[in-house]
Structure formats: C-alpha cells, structure tokens
Amino acid sequence: MTSTRDTDPVIEVAGLTFTYPGGVAQAVRGMDFTVGRGEVFGFLGPSGAGKSTTQKILIGLLTGHGGRVAVWGREPADWGSDYYQRVGVSFELPNHYQKLTALENLRFFASLYDRPTADPMELLDSVGLAEHANTRVGRFSKGMRMRLVFVRALLHHPDLLFLDEPTSGLDPTNARRVKDIVLALKARGTTVFLTTHDMATADELCDRVAFVVDGRIAALDSPQELRIAQSRRQVRVEYRDAGGQLVGQDFALDGLADDAGFHQVLRSRRVETLHSGEATLDDVFVRTTGQVLR
C-alpha cells in the first residue's frame, strides 16, 4: 500500500521490544509499523497484549526499550518538554482535579501550553458538557469524565493525538459525538493513534489497524482489506416463498452473474435481504489470533 504513510511517517517503530523490571517475559516482542500524517491508526488487541506498553513508549512515559522508536524523526525522550506541546493524550482512566469544575479543569490545563489553545466552552459544548461547565468534576459520571478527558487532550490543537478507549462508557449519542470529532481532526491532518478493544469503532474510524497479541503484531492492514481477506465468497439471499415464509439461500459469488438459480429468485420472489459473506473485524481478529477480545 503506497501513500504518504509510507514516505513521510509521523511515527516509526522498528524491532521494538520492552521488558518491565523484574519481568520474566517481554511485554513487547519485536514490533514494526509506521503511522503517517493524518492517519487514524488503530492498535487493537486483548488486555495484556502489549498495547498500553507500546503507547506509553510512544508518549514518552516509558524508556529503556529495545529497537527504534521515532516520532517526527526523533526518540520521544529526545524532544524534551516540547514534545507535549505537539502531542495530546486521552487516557482510558480519567484523571481530573475533582474539586474543580469542568471549566476550571480545562482552563488550568490550557495555561500549561505555550501554543494557542481552544476555547474551553466550545470544547465542552462539542461533547455535550456545556451545561455542566460549572459543576465540580467530582460529581460527574464516568461517561462525563471520559468526555472531559477527551476534550482536554484537544485543548492545544495537537498534531498527534493518542486516544485510549475514547468511547468506553459512553452512550451511543455521546460516542457518536466523539467519533465525529475524531473524523474532523483527521480531515484537518491530525494524526491519531487509537488503542481500543472496540472493533466497531476501529472499523469506522481507522485507516489501518494492527492486531496485537502477546507483544507482537499478528496482522496489519486497512479494515476493509482485512475483512475481505477473511470473507466467504458467497451471497446470501433471504426471500419469501409462495407461502410467505422467510427462506435463506446461499449462492457462490464467483459466477453470480450467470447463476440461473440466483436470477430466478430475484425475478420470482420477494427479496427481503441480500448480503455478501463479508467478515467482521471481530471475525478477522479471532481467526488471525485465535483469541477473543475481553
């Protein structure tokens, strides 16, 4: 797959390994991948697969790794504090000042940046929290705290955004708000590194996804290519028979244009559904790794 992702990467990882002090096994066992400008890159896998460790190395919270990690051509640690002027991070476990209001939290964190910051009220409004701007965060539900930590990561208009389970604990309406913001950021050229268990969110948002198992990448490609590679080459038609009962019938996708039985069903029956045998990302993950997300 040739694109700016390959020729001008924001993130470059080659032969990455990491073992925690006192650990008997490597948490990361030789990863290789790149992430390009404006790409939403999904890092998917079960708990303990090495996702969080890799993300912490990229953020600069962990050092002492093997292999090469570069962000904009330099190791995260080599950037110093300037790195966090360009990078935004939204953690799965929100960490706010509980006695401050939502607005006070955002204003405080905005004061830490040297670059221009977004209007806190506009950010709160974008995730449905404007009416709670002056409520102490200690009174917030988990979903409200998740939305607050998400917009806090956007305060300084980061060039690279790390999102850890950004829709966790959100109802469908607020999850949709977060997804729409991520898509808008992508359209503006922001690079997003998305760590998640949620295959549906990854399928919708990501340009490419990496399946991570036991510290290694088991598969890496666009969601569509991964799904097609694992799909059954057949079409299932559900239609009403002469008695009005719902009947399902499978037809081979190859040669479908010349399949007389398929054409007969289309001409003589009331077709209710027509689906290809495309796999879901969940299907692909299980078949590729032999594991189930949990």
Backbone bond lengths (Angstrom), bond angles and torsions (degrees), N, CA, C in turn:
res aa  C-N    CA-C-N  psi(-1)  N-CA   C-N-CA  omega(-1)  CA-C   N-CA-C  phi
1 M - - - 1.460 - - 1.524 108.48 -
2 T 1.298 117.78 112.86 1.462 122.19 -176.05 1.516 109.88 -101.24
3 S 1.320 116.80 127.08 1.457 121.96 178.86 1.509 108.26 -165.75
4 T 1.366 116.03 -177.20 1.458 119.47 176.65 1.517 110.85 -64.23
5 R 1.360 117.62 -18.80 1.453 119.61 177.29 1.519 110.60 -60.87
6 D 1.350 116.15 -35.63 1.452 120.62 -176.28 1.527 112.21 -82.95
7 T 1.348 116.84 -33.61 1.455 120.43 -172.25 1.524 113.77 -94.77
8 D 1.314 117.71 -23.06 1.459 120.16 -175.99 1.525 109.95 -140.66
9 P 1.337 118.11 64.96 1.463 120.23 -174.15 1.519 113.48 -72.26
10 V 1.329 115.84 145.12 1.462 122.05 170.14 1.524 109.35 -81.11
11 I 1.331 116.24 -42.57 1.466 122.48 179.29 1.518 109.24 -116.73
12 E 1.319 116.49 132.91 1.461 122.23 174.12 1.525 108.85 -128.18
13 V 1.320 115.73 123.70 1.463 121.70 179.15 1.520 107.87 -127.02
14 A 1.338 117.01 126.66 1.464 121.15 -178.68 1.520 109.76 -139.00
15 G 1.317 116.91 121.49 1.460 121.76 177.01 1.512 113.84 60.86
16 L 1.325 117.66 32.79 1.462 121.34 -175.11 1.527 111.35 -68.50
17 T 1.328 116.01 128.67 1.462 122.78 174.16 1.519 109.12 -134.18
18 F 1.321 115.62 153.15 1.470 119.40 176.09 1.516 109.66 -158.49
19 T 1.328 115.56 135.23 1.465 122.51 174.86 1.521 108.06 -128.48
20 Y 1.324 116.21 127.48 1.470 119.48 178.05 1.527 110.36 -69.14
21 P 1.324 118.24 147.73 1.468 121.07 178.95 1.529 110.71 -52.78
22 G 1.316 116.25 127.66 1.447 120.68 -179.42 1.507 114.41 82.26
23 G 1.341 116.07 -3.10 1.454 119.88 -178.89 1.518 111.61 -73.62
24 V 1.326 115.92 146.76 1.470 120.27 179.41 1.520 111.48 -96.14
25 A 1.320 116.16 -13.30 1.465 120.30 -179.58 1.519 109.49 -135.53
26 Q 1.306 115.65 149.70 1.463 120.53 178.19 1.524 110.12 -70.31
27 A 1.332 115.94 134.78 1.463 120.57 175.36 1.522 110.36 -78.76
28 V 1.331 116.21 -32.30 1.469 122.48 175.40 1.519 107.34 -127.07
29 R 1.339 116.26 131.48 1.465 119.92 -167.65 1.525 113.86 -125.01
30 G 1.297 116.99 46.67 1.461 119.30 175.44 1.514 113.23 99.16
31 M 1.324 116.82 69.94 1.466 121.80 -178.94 1.523 110.43 -99.65
32 D 1.330 114.33 145.03 1.460 121.94 176.23 1.524 108.70 -136.72
33 F 1.327 117.21 122.22 1.460 120.73 173.53 1.522 109.42 -166.83
34 T 1.313 115.89 162.83 1.462 122.46 173.35 1.518 108.49 -130.23
35 V 1.325 115.88 156.81 1.458 122.31 176.55 1.519 107.26 -133.18
36 G 1.323 116.77 127.97 1.460 120.51 -175.73 1.516 113.49 -96.56
37 R 1.310 115.66 165.81 1.465 121.44 179.12 1.524 109.88 -61.02
38 G 1.317 115.59 132.79 1.451 120.86 177.89 1.513 114.14 78.24
39 E 1.320 117.13 8.17 1.462 120.48 179.99 1.523 110.28 -94.82
40 V 1.329 116.02 141.06 1.459 121.46 167.98 1.523 105.94 -99.02
41 F 1.321 115.15 110.97 1.463 122.01 -174.14 1.517 109.05 -108.60
42 G 1.326 116.75 119.15 1.450 121.55 -178.21 1.513 112.25 -92.58
43 F 1.320 116.24 134.94 1.464 123.51 178.68 1.516 105.84 -118.06
44 L 1.318 117.37 101.65 1.449 122.66 -167.93 1.520 111.53 -116.24
45 G 1.320 115.52 141.67 1.452 119.02 176.94 1.503 111.73 168.07
46 P 1.337 117.14 168.77 1.462 121.21 -179.81 1.520 111.51 -73.27
47 S 1.312 116.06 169.08 1.468 120.72 175.71 1.526 109.62 -60.01
48 G 1.336 115.68 138.48 1.453 120.31 179.49 1.509 114.96 84.14
49 A 1.334 116.95 7.66 1.469 120.07 -177.22 1.520 113.25 -80.93
50 G 1.333 117.26 -16.39 1.459 121.04 -177.19 1.514 113.21 110.34
51 K 1.346 117.30 5.00 1.462 120.75 -178.81 1.529 112.02 -63.83
52 S 1.334 115.72 -53.39 1.471 119.86 -176.74 1.519 111.60 -65.14
53 T 1.327 116.97 -36.87 1.467 120.00 178.47 1.521 110.56 -61.99
54 T 1.326 116.23 -46.14 1.463 120.39 179.23 1.516 110.89 -62.06
55 Q 1.332 116.45 -43.19 1.455 120.18 179.85 1.529 110.65 -63.07
56 K 1.320 117.94 -41.49 1.474 120.74 179.66 1.520 111.48 -64.37
57 I 1.323 116.95 -34.67 1.469 120.15 176.58 1.527 109.80 -66.04
58 L 1.320 116.57 -43.26 1.465 120.67 179.92 1.524 111.97 -66.85
59 I 1.331 116.50 -34.85 1.460 120.46 179.22 1.525 111.07 -73.93
60 G 1.334 116.10 -25.17 1.457 120.48 -178.55 1.510 113.57 101.18
61 L 1.338 117.35 11.44 1.461 120.96 -179.73 1.522 112.19 -84.46
62 L 1.320 117.29 -19.55 1.465 122.32 177.38 1.520 109.15 -123.74
63 T 1.313 116.63 138.30 1.462 122.24 173.65 1.529 108.16 -126.50
64 G 1.300 116.26 177.97 1.456 120.38 178.83 1.518 113.50 87.31
65 H 1.309 116.77 21.14 1.458 120.68 179.62 1.525 110.92 -84.47
66 G 1.323 115.50 162.22 1.454 121.06 171.37 1.520 109.97 -98.24
67 G 1.318 115.87 165.26 1.459 119.58 -178.12 1.515 111.88 80.66
68 R 1.324 115.68 -165.80 1.469 120.90 -176.05 1.519 110.71 -118.60
69 V 1.327 116.08 132.74 1.464 123.02 173.10 1.516 107.26 -130.48
70 A 1.315 117.00 123.29 1.465 120.82 179.25 1.526 109.21 -134.62
71 V 1.321 115.60 136.84 1.458 122.68 172.63 1.514 106.78 -123.13
72 W 1.320 116.03 121.19 1.470 121.79 -170.86 1.528 110.51 52.11
73 G 1.335 115.78 38.54 1.449 121.81 172.92 1.510 116.38 85.16
74 R 1.341 118.27 0.07 1.461 120.64 -178.31 1.522 110.62 -133.92
75 E 1.333 116.02 151.63 1.465 120.78 172.75 1.537 108.78 -59.20
76 P 1.341 117.86 139.75 1.473 119.10 178.86 1.525 113.48 -51.33
77 A 1.341 117.48 -41.58 1.464 120.53 -178.33 1.524 112.33 -64.93
78 D 1.336 117.05 -26.46 1.456 120.66 -178.36 1.523 112.86 -74.92
79 W 1.318 117.35 -15.47 1.454 120.65 -179.59 1.531 112.26 -77.04
80 G 1.326 116.73 -25.53 1.458 119.94 -174.49 1.519 110.77 68.93
81 S 1.337 116.16 -154.55 1.464 120.37 -176.27 1.521 112.59 -67.76
82 D 1.332 117.79 -20.14 1.467 120.31 178.67 1.524 111.68 -60.94
83 Y 1.318 115.98 -25.77 1.467 120.44 -178.65 1.521 111.04 -57.96
84 Y 1.329 116.65 -41.57 1.464 121.11 -174.58 1.530 112.95 -80.85
85 Q 1.337 115.93 -3.79 1.460 119.22 169.04 1.533 110.96 -77.94
86 R 1.329 115.95 -18.42 1.473 120.43 -176.60 1.523 113.18 -112.65
87 V 1.325 116.59 -10.69 1.457 121.60 -174.03 1.520 110.24 -115.31
88 G 1.330 116.39 135.56 1.459 121.48 174.25 1.514 109.95 -115.67
89 V 1.330 116.68 145.34 1.469 121.52 -176.62 1.522 109.55 -134.56
90 S 1.328 115.99 128.08 1.455 122.11 173.78 1.517 108.17 -117.77
91 F 1.326 116.79 108.68 1.461 121.80 -176.75 1.526 111.14 -82.37
92 E 1.353 115.23 153.89 1.466 119.45 177.83 1.523 111.17 -66.99
93 L 1.330 117.09 -35.36 1.458 120.88 178.68 1.523 108.54 -99.72
94 P 1.332 118.14 104.42 1.466 121.23 -175.23 1.520 112.08 -60.19
95 N 1.319 115.81 139.01 1.471 121.92 176.95 1.523 108.44 -128.24
96 H 1.335 115.16 99.44 1.461 121.36 -178.92 1.530 110.03 -120.81
97 Y 1.327 115.24 167.33 1.456 120.77 169.29 1.532 107.22 -82.81
98 Q 1.327 114.97 107.82 1.459 121.00 -169.71 1.535 113.62 -65.02
99 K 1.329 117.50 -30.48 1.464 119.84 -177.13 1.520 113.29 -86.89
100 L 1.330 116.08 -6.80 1.463 119.98 175.63 1.514 109.62 -93.64
101 T 1.318 115.79 155.08 1.466 119.67 175.44 1.526 109.71 -75.35
102 A 1.322 115.73 170.25 1.464 119.99 177.75 1.523 110.33 -59.46
103 L 1.321 116.74 -44.05 1.460 120.81 -179.22 1.520 111.11 -65.77
104 E 1.322 117.42 -40.95 1.463 120.88 178.83 1.524 111.14 -64.97
105 N 1.323 117.37 -38.74 1.458 120.65 175.89 1.523 110.83 -58.48
106 L 1.325 116.92 -48.90 1.463 119.94 -177.58 1.526 111.41 -66.68
107 R 1.321 117.48 -39.52 1.463 119.80 179.37 1.525 111.27 -64.81
108 F 1.341 116.42 -38.50 1.456 119.12 178.77 1.524 110.53 -63.76
109 F 1.335 117.30 -49.62 1.462 119.75 -178.28 1.528 111.55 -66.32
110 A 1.323 117.62 -32.45 1.461 120.26 176.68 1.518 111.09 -62.50
111 S 1.334 116.89 -32.20 1.470 120.80 -177.90 1.527 112.56 -69.82
112 L 1.341 117.65 -12.66 1.456 121.31 -177.98 1.527 112.88 -84.51
113 Y 1.330 117.00 -10.12 1.462 120.03 -174.96 1.528 111.71 -101.23
114 D 1.325 114.81 146.19 1.459 120.78 177.51 1.522 111.47 -85.71
115 R 1.319 117.27 -23.41 1.461 120.67 -177.00 1.529 109.98 -90.63
116 P 1.342 117.84 162.77 1.471 120.61 179.70 1.519 111.13 -59.07
117 T 1.317 115.97 143.83 1.457 121.15 -178.20 1.531 110.83 -116.67
118 A 1.320 114.21 161.43 1.466 120.78 -179.19 1.530 110.29 -76.08
119 D 1.313 115.89 161.96 1.455 122.31 176.16 1.532 108.43 -70.74
120 P 1.340 118.31 117.22 1.467 120.04 -177.93 1.522 113.75 -56.26
121 M 1.330 117.48 -38.19 1.462 119.88 -179.34 1.528 111.47 -66.70
122 E 1.317 116.71 -36.33 1.459 119.32 177.00 1.524 110.99 -65.75
123 L 1.323 116.25 -38.89 1.465 119.55 177.75 1.523 110.81 -65.12
124 L 1.319 116.91 -45.17 1.460 120.19 178.96 1.528 111.06 -61.05
125 D 1.314 115.98 -41.28 1.463 120.24 179.42 1.530 111.08 -64.47
126 S 1.322 117.51 -34.51 1.465 121.00 -177.43 1.518 112.93 -64.89
127 V 1.346 117.28 -22.57 1.461 120.38 178.98 1.527 111.97 -117.35
128 G 1.336 116.37 21.09 1.457 120.68 174.46 1.512 115.29 72.83
129 L 1.338 117.70 28.06 1.460 120.74 -178.51 1.527 113.12 -114.12
130 A 1.316 117.87 6.48 1.464 120.09 -176.05 1.529 112.09 -59.04
131 E 1.323 117.35 -40.15 1.462 120.01 -178.50 1.529 112.65 -70.57
132 H 1.351 115.75 -13.57 1.465 120.49 178.75 1.530 111.88 -107.25
133 A 1.323 116.68 16.58 1.473 120.98 -175.23 1.521 112.10 -57.71
134 N 1.322 117.72 -35.12 1.457 121.14 -175.55 1.533 112.74 -103.85
135 T 1.331 115.66 19.52 1.462 121.22 175.80 1.529 109.37 -95.30
136 R 1.329 116.49 136.48 1.461 119.38 177.02 1.527 110.05 -62.06
137 V 1.324 116.03 137.45 1.463 121.09 -175.37 1.528 111.73 -64.46
138 G 1.335 117.21 -25.26 1.458 120.57 176.96 1.517 112.75 -59.39
139 R 1.316 117.07 -19.48 1.467 121.40 179.52 1.534 111.98 -94.43
140 F 1.304 116.98 -2.32 1.471 120.43 -176.92 1.527 110.79 -75.80
141 S 1.332 115.44 149.77 1.456 121.65 170.03 1.525 109.00 -76.03
142 K 1.336 116.23 170.35 1.467 119.24 179.07 1.520 110.86 -60.11
143 G 1.323 116.91 -43.01 1.458 119.88 -179.20 1.517 112.48 -62.49
144 M 1.332 117.08 -38.92 1.465 120.94 177.86 1.520 110.79 -65.84
145 R 1.336 116.37 -39.64 1.472 119.72 178.09 1.528 110.91 -66.26
146 M 1.326 116.33 -36.67 1.463 120.00 177.69 1.520 110.82 -62.60
147 R 1.320 116.22 -43.33 1.461 119.79 179.87 1.529 110.94 -66.55
148 L 1.331 116.76 -36.02 1.468 120.39 179.76 1.522 110.84 -68.00
149 V 1.338 117.96 -43.08 1.468 119.32 -179.72 1.530 110.18 -68.24
150 F 1.321 116.65 -29.49 1.468 120.46 177.43 1.529 110.49 -65.01
151 V 1.331 117.81 -50.82 1.471 119.00 -178.02 1.520 111.37 -72.00
152 R 1.345 117.32 -26.33 1.463 118.99 175.86 1.531 110.68 -60.79
153 A 1.338 116.32 -34.76 1.464 120.59 178.96 1.522 112.22 -69.73
154 L 1.326 116.89 -15.59 1.467 121.17 -177.97 1.521 112.92 -97.39
155 L 1.318 117.90 -4.65 1.461 122.39 -172.32 1.521 113.41 -51.82
156 H 1.335 117.33 -43.29 1.468 121.54 -170.70 1.528 112.31 -102.14
157 H 1.327 116.72 21.30 1.464 121.78 178.77 1.533 111.16 51.11
158 P 1.333 117.83 60.02 1.474 120.38 -174.63 1.523 112.42 -64.97
159 D 1.324 115.44 148.51 1.457 121.08 175.30 1.527 111.25 -80.98
160 L 1.332 115.78 -26.54 1.458 122.72 179.66 1.519 108.01 -132.10
161 L 1.323 116.02 126.56 1.460 121.33 -174.93 1.524 109.66 -121.41
162 F 1.333 115.83 125.31 1.461 121.80 175.22 1.527 108.53 -101.51
163 L 1.320 115.86 120.94 1.458 121.51 -179.65 1.526 109.36 -117.79
164 D 1.322 116.04 123.79 1.460 121.97 179.22 1.529 107.89 -110.88
165 E 1.331 117.15 107.25 1.466 123.59 -179.66 1.531 111.27 49.10
166 P 1.335 118.47 59.70 1.472 120.27 -172.89 1.523 115.10 -67.41
167 T 1.336 118.58 -20.02 1.472 120.13 -179.77 1.524 112.22 -105.19
168 S 1.327 117.51 6.87 1.461 120.83 -179.31 1.527 110.60 -61.97
169 G 1.330 116.62 130.21 1.452 121.32 177.09 1.512 115.29 77.14
170 L 1.345 117.29 6.41 1.461 120.23 -178.94 1.521 111.17 -98.38
171 D 1.325 116.25 144.12 1.456 120.13 173.71 1.535 108.46 -73.29
172 P 1.330 118.68 165.97 1.474 120.84 -175.86 1.527 114.62 -55.36
173 T 1.327 117.36 -37.40 1.466 119.94 -178.59 1.522 111.31 -65.73
174 N 1.331 116.99 -46.77 1.458 119.89 -178.73 1.521 112.21 -75.34
175 A 1.331 117.26 -30.36 1.464 119.64 173.24 1.522 109.88 -62.85
176 R 1.335 116.39 -38.78 1.469 120.60 177.80 1.523 111.04 -63.36
177 R 1.324 117.19 -39.62 1.467 120.73 178.05 1.529 110.81 -60.11
178 V 1.329 115.57 -46.46 1.462 120.16 -178.83 1.526 110.50 -63.71
179 K 1.321 117.50 -43.98 1.460 121.37 179.82 1.530 111.12 -61.87
180 D 1.322 116.66 -42.05 1.469 119.79 -179.91 1.527 111.14 -64.22
181 I 1.316 117.11 -37.21 1.466 120.42 177.73 1.524 110.10 -65.37
182 V 1.334 116.96 -42.85 1.471 120.35 178.74 1.521 110.60 -60.93
183 L 1.318 117.55 -42.81 1.462 120.91 179.23 1.529 111.34 -65.14
184 A 1.332 116.76 -36.98 1.467 120.47 177.18 1.529 110.82 -67.08
185 L 1.321 117.51 -39.85 1.460 121.21 176.81 1.522 110.95 -62.52
186 K 1.312 116.00 -43.31 1.466 120.71 177.26 1.524 110.65 -58.20
187 A 1.324 116.44 -43.87 1.466 120.67 -179.53 1.524 112.07 -62.19
188 R 1.344 116.51 -26.48 1.470 120.89 179.52 1.529 112.20 -89.58
189 G 1.337 116.72 0.09 1.458 119.81 176.27 1.507 115.84 98.60
190 T 1.335 117.88 5.55 1.460 120.71 177.18 1.528 109.57 -72.43
191 T 1.312 116.55 137.16 1.456 122.12 176.40 1.527 108.33 -91.24
192 V 1.335 116.54 133.10 1.461 121.19 -176.21 1.523 109.54 -124.79
193 F 1.337 114.91 126.44 1.467 122.23 174.80 1.517 106.49 -106.96
194 L 1.329 116.44 108.35 1.456 123.04 -170.43 1.525 110.80 -108.27
195 T 1.325 116.40 117.67 1.461 122.00 176.36 1.521 108.42 -104.79
196 T 1.335 116.73 126.10 1.461 118.65 -174.69 1.519 112.40 -160.05
197 H 1.344 114.66 159.83 1.456 122.35 167.82 1.536 110.02 -96.84
198 D 1.326 116.15 -14.92 1.463 122.31 -169.17 1.526 110.96 -83.93
199 M 1.323 116.55 102.10 1.455 121.13 -177.40 1.529 112.23 -66.41
200 A 1.328 117.54 -35.80 1.470 119.92 -178.95 1.526 110.95 -64.74
201 T 1.340 116.46 -41.90 1.465 120.22 177.50 1.525 110.69 -64.74
202 A 1.326 116.83 -43.15 1.466 120.72 178.81 1.516 111.25 -63.00
203 D 1.319 116.90 -41.88 1.462 121.50 -179.54 1.523 110.92 -61.31
204 E 1.330 115.82 -38.75 1.460 120.65 -177.01 1.528 112.86 -76.28
205 L 1.330 117.13 -38.00 1.459 120.67 -169.93 1.524 115.17 -97.91
206 C 1.338 117.45 -30.50 1.460 120.03 -164.88 1.519 114.07 -88.95
207 D 1.333 115.20 139.67 1.460 121.47 170.85 1.520 110.17 -74.89
208 R 1.321 115.30 -40.33 1.468 121.53 175.16 1.523 108.85 -140.83
209 V 1.317 115.61 155.69 1.458 120.42 176.06 1.522 109.30 -132.73
210 A 1.317 115.06 146.70 1.465 122.07 173.92 1.517 107.29 -114.51
211 F 1.332 117.09 127.45 1.457 122.06 173.97 1.527 108.18 -90.22
212 V 1.325 116.06 120.40 1.462 121.63 -174.48 1.529 109.54 -110.27
213 V 1.323 116.22 126.81 1.465 121.89 178.58 1.523 108.61 -141.97
214 D 1.331 116.00 130.02 1.465 121.60 176.45 1.531 112.46 51.61
215 G 1.326 115.68 41.90 1.454 120.02 174.91 1.508 115.78 78.67
216 R 1.326 116.94 7.52 1.470 121.22 -179.19 1.527 110.23 -128.59
217 I 1.325 115.24 159.25 1.458 120.27 173.55 1.522 108.12 -91.49
218 A 1.347 115.43 117.69 1.459 120.69 -177.86 1.524 112.10 -87.46
219 A 1.326 117.45 -25.93 1.468 121.69 178.77 1.514 108.51 -160.63
220 L 1.340 116.69 148.11 1.460 120.97 -179.78 1.528 108.76 -151.18
221 D 1.323 116.43 119.02 1.462 121.74 176.61 1.521 108.12 -174.17
222 S 1.325 116.86 -176.62 1.452 119.82 174.72 1.523 109.08 -69.43
223 P 1.342 118.36 150.97 1.468 119.48 177.60 1.523 112.34 -54.49
224 Q 1.330 116.97 -41.25 1.461 119.95 -178.45 1.519 111.98 -63.20
225 E 1.333 117.05 -44.85 1.466 119.74 -179.40 1.524 111.09 -65.79
226 L 1.314 117.22 -38.47 1.461 120.44 178.34 1.526 110.70 -65.02
227 R 1.334 116.63 -41.37 1.463 119.73 179.98 1.525 111.41 -66.95
228 I 1.331 116.40 -43.30 1.467 120.31 -179.11 1.522 110.65 -63.20
229 A 1.326 116.81 -39.86 1.461 120.54 -178.01 1.523 112.54 -62.39
230 Q 1.335 116.18 -26.63 1.459 120.62 -177.46 1.535 112.54 -106.17
231 S 1.315 117.48 7.81 1.463 120.75 -175.68 1.526 112.46 -82.93
232 R 1.309 115.00 154.14 1.464 121.22 172.51 1.521 108.03 -86.01
233 R 1.310 117.06 133.08 1.459 120.89 -177.80 1.526 109.61 -84.40
234 Q 1.342 113.31 72.29 1.455 119.41 178.60 1.521 109.91 -151.51
235 V 1.297 115.22 162.23 1.462 122.71 177.57 1.524 107.75 -122.23
236 R 1.309 116.36 131.75 1.463 120.65 177.27 1.524 109.29 -107.62
237 V 1.322 115.04 127.21 1.460 122.07 179.40 1.525 108.24 -113.04
238 E 1.314 115.98 129.00 1.459 121.06 172.62 1.520 107.99 -109.99
239 Y 1.336 116.11 126.63 1.461 120.36 -174.96 1.521 109.97 -145.23
240 R 1.341 116.34 167.01 1.453 122.59 178.45 1.530 109.43 -91.89
241 D 1.346 115.30 130.81 1.464 118.01 176.04 1.522 109.25 -82.30
242 A 1.329 116.38 -173.55 1.463 120.43 -175.91 1.523 112.36 -61.65
243 G 1.333 116.87 -26.32 1.455 120.50 179.92 1.516 113.45 -92.38
244 G 1.326 117.20 4.13 1.456 121.27 178.52 1.512 114.80 86.13
245 Q 1.360 117.87 3.46 1.450 121.59 178.94 1.537 110.88 -79.20
246 L 1.317 115.87 146.45 1.456 120.84 179.46 1.529 109.06 -80.38
247 V 1.334 115.94 125.99 1.456 122.87 -177.75 1.524 109.10 -123.58
248 G 1.332 116.61 139.30 1.457 120.85 175.71 1.512 111.04 -112.94
249 Q 1.339 116.03 139.12 1.468 120.23 -179.45 1.519 109.15 -143.51
250 D 1.337 117.26 137.84 1.453 123.20 -179.68 1.520 111.13 -102.28
251 F 1.329 115.00 141.28 1.462 121.88 177.59 1.524 108.81 -131.01
252 A 1.320 116.32 143.58 1.461 120.87 178.59 1.523 109.85 -66.09
253 L 1.340 116.07 135.07 1.461 119.84 179.42 1.525 110.89 -68.23
254 D 1.336 116.63 -38.61 1.461 120.21 177.08 1.534 109.15 -71.01
255 G 1.323 116.25 127.13 1.462 120.99 -178.71 1.510 113.98 79.91
256 L 1.332 117.49 12.70 1.462 121.11 -176.61 1.530 112.04 -60.57
257 A 1.326 116.57 -34.90 1.466 119.64 -178.49 1.523 112.58 -62.29
258 D 1.335 116.70 -25.02 1.470 120.70 -178.34 1.524 112.50 -109.13
259 D 1.337 117.77 12.47 1.462 121.36 -177.78 1.527 109.56 -82.87
260 A 1.341 115.72 108.09 1.464 120.83 -176.30 1.531 111.45 -63.21
261 G 1.334 117.36 -38.43 1.456 120.41 179.98 1.522 112.08 -63.99
262 F 1.321 116.46 -39.60 1.458 121.33 177.67 1.529 110.84 -63.15
263 H 1.327 116.05 -45.68 1.459 120.01 179.94 1.525 111.17 -65.93
264 Q 1.320 117.41 -33.95 1.458 120.94 179.17 1.524 110.97 -64.36
265 V 1.350 115.74 -42.20 1.458 119.67 177.89 1.524 110.55 -62.43
266 L 1.324 116.94 -44.85 1.471 120.46 -178.91 1.525 111.97 -62.88
267 R 1.334 115.68 -35.98 1.467 119.35 -176.67 1.525 112.86 -79.72
268 S 1.345 116.74 -34.79 1.467 118.76 -168.15 1.525 114.93 -110.92
269 R 1.315 118.69 -8.93 1.453 120.35 -177.00 1.524 111.84 -121.08
270 R 1.330 113.92 158.06 1.470 119.30 174.32 1.527 107.92 -84.21
271 V 1.314 116.56 105.88 1.461 122.02 -178.30 1.528 109.36 -79.36
272 E 1.340 115.14 128.53 1.460 120.84 179.30 1.531 112.05 -98.77
273 T 1.340 117.19 -41.35 1.467 121.27 179.03 1.519 109.70 -142.58
274 L 1.325 114.68 154.38 1.464 121.41 178.46 1.528 106.92 -145.43
275 H 1.346 116.80 114.42 1.469 120.38 -174.42 1.521 110.72 -135.32
276 S 1.334 115.35 142.92 1.457 119.91 169.72 1.527 108.23 -80.35
277 G 1.310 116.22 167.82 1.466 120.57 179.92 1.509 112.72 -88.53
278 E 1.329 117.16 41.42 1.455 121.71 -176.41 1.524 111.01 -69.97
279 A 1.301 116.35 134.92 1.459 121.38 178.17 1.527 110.19 -76.89
280 T 1.320 116.49 156.40 1.462 121.54 170.64 1.530 108.44 -91.00
281 L 1.327 116.14 166.69 1.464 118.71 175.86 1.531 111.10 -63.30
282 D 1.326 116.50 -31.99 1.470 119.13 175.21 1.527 110.14 -61.52
283 D 1.327 116.40 -44.04 1.468 120.40 177.83 1.524 110.41 -59.56
284 V 1.324 115.78 -45.99 1.462 120.75 -177.77 1.518 110.35 -61.74
285 F 1.327 116.10 -43.26 1.458 119.47 -178.49 1.529 111.13 -61.43
286 V 1.320 116.52 -47.02 1.466 120.49 -178.39 1.525 110.47 -63.13
287 R 1.323 116.75 -43.94 1.469 120.04 -177.99 1.531 111.82 -69.76
288 T 1.328 116.42 -32.93 1.462 120.12 -177.80 1.519 112.17 -78.04
289 T 1.321 115.72 -39.31 1.458 120.19 -171.22 1.526 114.35 -109.00
290 G 1.335 116.43 -19.62 1.457 119.48 -176.13 1.514 113.18 75.00
291 Q 1.336 117.00 12.21 1.464 121.33 -179.61 1.512 110.43 -121.39
292 V 1.326 114.96 159.80 1.458 122.72 176.63 1.519 108.58 -113.00
293 L 1.341 116.40 134.21 1.470 119.55 178.11 1.514 110.67 -67.26
294 R 1.330 115.95 139.99 1.460 120.87 178.39 1.531 109.04 -154.86
